[in-house]
């Protein structure tokens, strides 16, 4: 399972993201993401270049709540050349915009609401959305499991896992190593952490960001290798990893 460190707090890129990136450069974090809100475009340009110079996989997560704003975020991701674009719900339009690029798209499933984003939808809704995303040609899905309003988070993760062979990323609300292990056991391929690391939630008695990220990396290292899983058609897909 992969750990994606988001340079974000409350669904916005932190204003000192470039300084933060310098502090985590040697920690072994190889998946790093951000939002396109919170800092100026010129800062995002520098941030993305530095993420790639580190040899890390880059992510932009769309959290805009209108179609026009969301597609503007998609165009920004294409211009930057991020490796993975997550979020948003306008699948067909987004896939058209990323066509012919190396950007892999993982849309939100369920119904994202507001900002910071909450998630409406029961397991059946999540399953249906996963199937639609896969049929459309998406690389996977972005599931806000721990921001759910209508269901147990792990029930949503299990429903998504059963419905898709694509990469399943659990984003938002991962605030403890116990939750990391729980989403791994439920079938997630990756998870994101942003606010919880900046708030010190992962290792409450520690005082540095390095200690928080270390706790996440240690939890990932302790997760057993996944067993082969069956998709709805009875086929066993290869295990997913988010490394390009």
PyMOL commands that set and color helices and strands:
alter all, ss='L'
color gray80, all
select helices_A, chain A and resi 17-24+41-53+67-80+91-98+123-136+145-147+153-163+177-186+195-199+209-221
alter helices_A, ss='H'
color red, helices_A
select strands_A, chain A and resi 2-6+8-9+12-13+31-35+57-62+84-87+104-108+111-113+118-120+140-143+167-170+190-193
alter strands_A, ss='S'
color yellow, strands_A
deselect
rebuild
show_as cartoon
